[in-house]
Amino acid sequence: MGCPVVQFEIGCRDLKRTGAFYAGLFGWSVGEVHGTTAAVDTGNARGIPGALTALGHEPHRYVHVYVEVDDVGATVERAAAGGGDVVVGPLDIPGDSPYGRFAWITDPDGNTVGLLEPRP
């Protein structure tokens, strides 16, 4: 499958309250709060991992999906050529993440999509 969705992120003000909402609504398991994030396990092998994130500032209401691409830089260029814009990046991801680079782009209607490039 080309360019699968590999992660999602839901923005909120209160991680515990939002986690309890999604746990009750969908039966998702929400992990312990670590700083401004909490991991989300959808409890389904076909599901993808996710996170709740409290930025501490606007915008607090958002949902991002992250799409795996072979080359973040080239994808950003194609997005711009198609009428999209670059919001963030491309940036290197520090640490031991399986992904090496990311960017956020918008489509022509202003929807934000995250891009993740695997580490070599």
C-alpha positions in Angstrom: 0.0 0.0 0.0 1.5 3.3 -1.0 1.6 6.2 1.4 -0.3 4.7 4.3 -1.7 6.7 7.2 0.6 5.8 10.0 -0.3 8.0 13.0 -3.0 10.4 14.1 -3.0 13.2 16.7 -6.0 14.9 18.4 -5.4 18.3 19.9 -7.1 19.2 23.1 -6.9 21.4 26.2 -7.2 18.7 28.9 -5.6 15.4 28.2 -7.3 13.5 30.9 -10.8 14.7 30.1 -10.3 14.2 26.3 -8.8 10.7 27.0 -11.8 9.7 29.1 -14.2 10.9 26.4 -12.6 8.8 23.7 -12.2 5.8 26.0 -15.9 5.9 26.8 -16.9 6.6 23.2 -14.7 4.1 21.3 -13.2 2.0 24.0 -9.7 3.3 23.2 -7.0 2.9 25.8 -5.3 6.1 26.6 -1.9 5.9 28.3 -0.4 8.0 31.0 0.1 11.7 30.4 3.7 12.5 29.7 4.1 16.3 29.5 1.8 17.5 26.8 1.0 14.1 25.2 -0.8 10.8 25.9 -0.5 7.7 23.6 -3.7 6.3 22.2 -4.2 2.6 21.4 -7.3 1.9 19.4 -7.3 -1.7 20.5 -7.6 -3.0 17.0 -4.8 -4.6 15.0 -6.1 -2.8 11.9 -6.0 0.5 13.7 -3.1 2.9 13.8 -1.4 4.4 16.8 -2.2 7.9 17.9 -1.7 10.6 20.5 -3.6 13.2 22.3 -1.7 16.5 22.5 -2.3 19.6 24.6 -0.3 22.4 23.0 -1.0 24.9 25.8 -2.0 27.5 23.2 -4.3 27.8 20.3 -5.2 25.9 18.2 -6.4 23.3 20.7 -9.1 21.8 18.5 -7.5 19.9 15.6 -7.0 16.5 14.2 -3.9 15.6 12.2 -3.2 12.5 10.2 0.3 11.5 9.3 1.1 9.9 6.0 4.2 7.9 5.4 6.1 9.0 2.3 9.5 8.1 0.8 10.8 11.6 0.6 9.3 14.5 2.6 11.1 17.2 0.6 9.8 15.9 -2.7 6.3 15.5 -1.4 6.3 19.1 -0.1 7.4 20.3 -3.5 4.6 18.4 -5.2 2.1 19.8 -2.7 3.2 23.3 -3.4 3.0 22.7 -7.1 -0.6 21.4 -6.7 -1.8 24.5 -4.8 -0.9 23.5 -1.2 1.3 25.2 1.3 4.1 24.2 3.7 3.2 24.9 7.3 6.2 23.3 9.1 9.3 21.7 7.9 10.7 19.5 6.5 12.4 18.9 9.8 14.6 16.1 11.2 13.1 14.1 14.1 15.6 13.6 16.9 15.8 10.5 19.0 14.9 6.9 18.3 11.7 7.4 16.3 11.4 5.1 13.3 10.8 8.2 11.3 13.6 10.6 10.3 11.8 13.6 8.9 8.4 15.3 9.0 6.5 18.2 7.6 3.0 19.6 7.8 1.4 20.8 4.6 -2.0 22.2 3.8 -4.2 21.2 0.8 -5.7 23.9 -1.3 -8.7 24.1 1.1 -6.5 24.6 4.2 -6.7 21.1 5.7 -3.4 20.2 7.4 -1.7 16.8 6.7 1.4 15.6 8.4 4.1 13.8 6.4 6.5 11.2 7.9 9.6 9.8 6.2 11.1 6.6 7.6 14.7 6.6 8.8 17.1 5.0 6.3 
